[in-house]
């Protein structure tokens, strides 16, 4: 069988993969359907905080779009899932978290992860939608290198599905969907400003029901990012794994409700990939 030709990797892809040995990366996803299976619970990863995304997501994004020694910015860092993966993979990690206690715990967990490449890991307490936070992040990024992040991850609240705090600045407390999107618009602008040109951002987001209507929150957030100046490169659909305890019973209840009420049960969310052109 004829071998595929090996072309040079465009520098803007940013990864360190040896494309001449492309068959040796069977776990790296290249299709738009992401069936990731159960949450990776190795090392300090934990699901003790509601809304944590599975570690496999930042693992995939960081490996595909960065090199060792580069800097990854997570603007909703929570309990440090992205930062843990960055330490394991040799990337400097900078997180933003609104809740001081969550920020402290997230940094604690991240710093307990293996660090084979001696990288830096920080968490800044702040509001990702604030211009003051953008200025402070710029200072941290200048201390890391030249003031740019090489990759950005955004995993915002899905509006008010889960209330993460009582802080009015928290996007999960936005009084309306429009207010949520306006706050997220500021986050997207900051991400564009701090991301190195020709590099990538990943948005992890889902949809929601509101008064009996399926609301395409994921696509509304996608459009906010496009309006901010990002170029959309991929819409990946990721499966949502249910809680293993009582899984059969819960699945039956939701299947019954779906058939009775004419609805479909949420079993997916999106991992959208964007690039900053120019």
N, C-alpha and C positions, 0 to 999 in steps of 0.2 A: 504494500500500500504506500502511496506517495506521501511523504511527510509534508506538513504544512510549512510554508516559508516563515522564517523568523524575521520580523521587521523590528526596527528600533522602537522602543517604548517612548511615546510622546512625553516630554519632560513634565508637562502639566498634570499628568496622571499621578506623579509624585511617589509611586510605590518603588520598592526595592526588589520586586520579584524578578527572578531570572526567567524571562519568557522563553529562553531556549530550553528550559526544563519545565514547561508549563503543565506537563502531566503530573508533576509532583505536588500539586496543590489541589487535591480532590475536594477538600473541605471548603474552598473558597467559592462562594456562590456567583454565578454569572447569569442565572435566570431570574425572572421577575417574580416568581412564586417562591417565597421563603418558608420552608417547612423546617423549623429549627428544633422542634422537639422540646423536651423538658428544659427548664432553666439550668444553666451551668451553676452549680453550687460549690465549685472548687475554690480553695483559698479563702479569702475573707468575703467573698460575695455573699450577700444576704438578701432575703426578701422581706425583712422586718419592716420596711417602709412602703406604704401604699404607693403605687404608681411607678416603682422601679422598673425600668425595662430590662429585658434579659441581657446578660453579658455578651451573648453571641452577636448582638447588633453592633456595639462599638468594636468588637473584635474584627468583624467583617469590614467595617468602614475604615478603621485605622490601618489594617493590613493592605487594603486595596488602594488607599489614597495618601499614605504618608510613608516616610522613611525613618529609620532609627535616628534619634537625635533631633527630630523635628518637634513642633509644639502643637498640641491639640487643645482646643477650647470647648468646654461644655458649659453652656449658659443656663442650664437647669440641672446642676450636678447632683442634687439629692444626696444619696448615700454613697456617691463616688464610684458607681459602676464603671463609667468611662475611665476615670482616673486609675482604677485598679488595672484595667486592661492596658492602659498606657504604660504603667510601670512594668508590667510583665513583658511588654513588647518593645521597651526602650524608647518611649516617646515622653517628652515633657508634658505634663498635664496641668491645665489651669481650669478650675471650676468656679462657677458663680452659684450661690445659694442664698435665698432670701431669709430662711429660718436659721438663726445662729446655732441652735442646738443640733439641727440636722447637718449644718455645715461642719460643726465640730466632729460629729460622729462620722460623717463622710470622709473627712480628712484622716481621722483615726484609722478607719478601715483601709483607706488607700495606702497609708504609710506602713501598714502591716503586710502589704502584698510583697511578693518577691520583687527585687530590684536588681536584676543581673547587669544592667547597663548604667547604673548610677545616674538616674535622671532626677529632675526636680518635679515636685508635686505641690500644688498650692490650691487652696479654696478661699475665695474672697466672699465675704458676706455682703450681699447687695441685691438690689432690684435690677434684674436683667433688662427691664424696660426703661431704665433711667439713664439720661445722658451723663450724669455724674459717674455712674457705674462704668460707662463706656470709657470715660477719661481715666479712671482708676485701672481698668483692664489694660489700657494702652501702656501705663507705667509698668505693670507686671510683665507685659510682653516685651517691652524694651529691655527689662532686666534678663529675660530669657534669651533674647537675641536682638532682632532688628525691629521689633514692634509689631510684627505680623504673626497671626496664627496660620499654620499650614493646613489645618482642617478644623471645622466647627461642627459641633453636634447640638441640635435643638430638640428637646423632648418636653414641650410645654404641657401644662394641664389641658385636659380636653374640656375646656371651660369649667363648668361647675359639677361635672360628674363626680369628682372627688374633691372635697374641700380640704386643702392641705394646711391651712392655718386660719387665724382670725385677722391677719394683716390685710388691710384694704388694698395694699399694693399687689397682693397675691392675685395672679390672673384667674385663679379658681374662684375668687370672690368678685370678679367683674359683674356689675349689675345687669349687664345685657350681653348678648353675643357680639353686638357691634362694639361695645366697650372692650370686650376681650380681644377682638381683632385689632382694634386701635392700639392696645397695649402690645400685642404681638408684633404689630408693624414696627414699633420702636426697637424691639428685639432684633428683627430681621435687618433693620438699617444698621444697627451696631455690628451685627455679624458680618454684613457686607463690608463695612468700614475696616474691620479688624482682620479680615481674611486676606491672605496674600492673593494677588491677581493670578488667575488661571488655576486656582486650587478649589477644593470641593467642600460643600456643606451638606450634612444629612439632617433631614427633618423626620422625626418619628412622631406620628400623630394618628388619631382615629376619629371616627364619626360619633354621632350621638342621636338619641331620640329626644324630641321636644314637642310636647303636646300632641303626641300621636303621629308626628312627622319625622321621617328620617332626615336629619340635617347633615349635609356633607361638609362637616367641619374640616376634615382633612384637605379637601379641595379648596376650601376657602382660605386656609392657611397657606396652601400651595400658591394660590394667586397673590397673596400678600407678599410672598417671597419673590415671585416673578415681578410684581410691581416695584419692589425695592431695587431690582436690577439684576437678580440672579437668573441664570439660564437653567431651565429644567433639563436634567439628563436622564432621569429614570424615575418611574413610579413602581416600587416593589411592594407586593402584598405579602404581609407576614401573618402566619397563623397565630391565633391566641390559644394557648394551652390552658385548660380549666384547672381548677383546684383538684388534685388527685383524691383528696379525702372526700368521700361522698359523691364522687364524680358521676356515677351512674344515676343516682337519685336526682341530683340537680339537673342532669341532662334530660331526664324524662320530664321533669317539671317544665323546663323551658321548651321542650319539643311540644308538649301539650299546649302551652300558652301560644306558641307560634301557630299551631294548627287552628286553635280556637279563635285567635284574634287576627289572623291573616298577616302575620309579621314574619320577619326573618331574624334569627338570633345573631348578634355580633360575634364573629369568630375570626376577625382579622383586624389589622391596623396597617398603616402605610409606613414604609421607609423610603422617603423621597430623596433623591440625590440631585444637588444643584452645583453649578460651577459659577465662579465669579470671573467674568470675561474682562478683557482689557488689560 
